[in-house]
Amino acid sequence: MTTLLVGERDSSFVVRESPAPLNAIQTAKDTPYPWVAVAMNEVGQKERQNNPRIIQYIGTVRDTKDVRDDRVDWASAFAEWSMAQVGIKGPKNMDALAWLNWGRPISKPEIGCVVIFEVAPAGYRHVGFVVGQTRNAILVLGGNQDDSVSVKPFEITDVKGYRLPAS
């Protein structure tokens, strides 16, 4: 049995036991990275016709006057918005792979670091924050995960990189 993070909207964190062994056992409260708490407070935000909060995320990356609804890939915008709330600038790009050229690379995942994925051959790209790890998956706190801000597992084999701010 190992510990798994489960987030709640009121900033409290529920920890439950999981039969899958984790390599890193921490909660978002344990990370020194303040953007994780910001992002965790957004858990539950969902796409609906022009959700103002999601439009706000998108506005940190591009002008929203042309955004007519929230059904765009807003994962990178959510990561950018979360960082901006604590004074950190991201790559200002809607493409998740832009995060591979931001900050500094790290070789292993840390709770709270940025993780970038690309699923081949489909070309699906994604970015979020590491909040846990199993043998085969990285637990990601991110936006546009099943059309909402949530914690979801992604295959380790699809990881393109891990990043932290440059300073």
C-alpha positions in Angstrom: 0.0 0.0 0.0 1.2 3.5 -0.8 -0.2 7.0 -0.6 -2.0 8.7 -3.5 -2.9 12.4 -3.7 -6.5 13.3 -4.2 -7.3 17.1 -4.5 -10.4 19.0 -3.4 -11.5 22.5 -4.4 -11.3 23.9 -0.9 -7.5 23.5 -0.8 -7.7 20.5 1.6 -6.0 17.4 0.4 -7.4 13.9 1.0 -4.9 11.1 1.0 -6.0 7.6 0.4 -4.3 4.3 0.2 -3.5 2.8 -3.2 -2.3 -0.7 -4.0 0.0 0.6 -6.7 3.5 1.4 -5.4 4.6 5.0 -5.8 8.2 6.1 -6.4 7.5 9.5 -4.9 5.1 9.9 -2.0 4.2 13.5 -1.3 1.2 15.8 -1.4 0.9 19.2 -3.1 1.2 20.8 0.3 4.7 19.3 0.6 6.1 20.9 -2.5 8.1 24.2 -2.3 6.5 25.3 -5.6 3.7 27.7 -4.9 2.1 27.3 -8.4 0.9 23.8 -7.4 -1.3 25.2 -4.6 -2.7 27.8 -7.1 -3.4 25.0 -9.7 -4.9 22.7 -7.0 -7.4 25.4 -6.1 -8.7 25.3 -9.7 -9.6 21.6 -9.6 -13.1 21.2 -10.9 -13.1 24.0 -13.4 -14.8 22.6 -16.5 -15.5 23.5 -20.0 -18.9 24.9 -20.7 -19.8 27.4 -23.3 -17.2 30.2 -22.6 -16.4 29.4 -19.0 -15.0 32.8 -17.9 -12.2 31.1 -15.8 -10.9 29.0 -18.7 -11.1 32.1 -21.0 -9.0 33.8 -18.3 -6.4 31.0 -18.5 -6.2 31.4 -22.3 -5.8 35.2 -21.8 -2.4 34.7 -20.2 -1.2 33.2 -23.5 -3.1 35.1 -26.2 -5.6 37.8 -26.8 -9.1 36.4 -26.0 -11.1 38.7 -28.2 -10.9 36.0 -30.9 -11.7 33.1 -28.4 -15.4 32.3 -29.0 -15.5 29.3 -26.7 -13.4 27.3 -24.3 -13.2 24.2 -26.5 -9.5 24.7 -27.5 -6.5 22.9 -26.1 -6.0 25.0 -23.0 -3.6 22.8 -21.1 -0.6 25.1 -21.7 -2.6 28.2 -21.0 -3.6 26.7 -17.6 0.0 26.0 -16.7 1.0 29.5 -17.8 -1.9 31.0 -15.7 -0.9 29.0 -12.6 2.7 30.2 -12.9 1.7 33.8 -13.6 -0.3 33.9 -10.3 3.0 33.5 -8.4 5.0 35.9 -10.7 6.6 33.4 -13.0 6.4 33.8 -16.8 5.9 30.7 -18.9 6.6 30.4 -22.7 3.4 32.3 -23.6 2.4 29.6 -26.1 -0.7 27.4 -26.5 1.5 24.5 -27.7 2.4 22.2 -24.8 5.8 21.4 -26.4 6.8 25.1 -26.0 7.5 24.2 -22.4 10.5 22.1 -23.5 12.3 25.4 -24.2 11.3 27.1 -21.0 13.1 27.2 -17.7 15.7 24.5 -17.0 15.5 20.8 -17.6 15.6 18.2 -14.8 16.3 14.6 -15.3 13.7 13.1 -13.0 10.2 14.1 -11.9 9.8 16.2 -8.8 6.5 16.9 -7.1 5.4 20.2 -8.6 7.6 20.3 -11.7 6.3 20.9 -15.2 5.9 17.7 -17.2 5.5 17.7 -21.0 4.0 14.8 -23.0 3.7 13.9 -26.6 1.8 10.8 -27.6 2.9 9.4 -30.9 1.7 8.7 -33.6 -1.4 10.6 -32.7 0.6 13.8 -32.0 -1.4 14.6 -28.8 0.6 17.1 -26.7 0.0 17.9 -23.1 1.6 19.8 -20.2 0.8 19.9 -16.4 2.4 19.6 -13.0 3.7 16.4 -11.4 1.8 15.4 -8.2 2.7 11.8 -8.0 4.1 8.8 -9.8 3.4 5.1 -10.1 5.6 2.5 -11.9 4.1 3.3 -15.3 2.4 6.7 -14.9 3.0 10.2 -13.8 0.0 11.7 -11.9 -0.6 15.1 -13.5 -2.4 18.1 -12.1 -3.4 20.0 -15.3 -6.0 21.8 -17.3 -8.0 20.3 -20.2 -7.8 16.8 -18.8 -11.2 15.4 -19.7 -12.3 19.0 -20.3 -11.5 20.1 -16.8 -8.8 20.9 -14.3 -8.1 17.6 -12.6 -5.5 15.0 -11.5 -5.0 12.3 -14.0 -2.4 9.6 -14.8 -0.3 9.7 -18.0 2.0 7.1 -19.3 5.7 7.6 -18.4 6.7 6.4 -21.9 5.0 9.6 -23.3 7.1 12.0 -21.3 9.2 14.4 -23.4 10.7 16.3 -20.5 10.5 17.8 -17.0 11.2 21.5 -16.3 11.5 24.0 -13.5 11.8 27.8 -13.7 15.3 28.9 -14.6 15.9 30.6 -11.3 
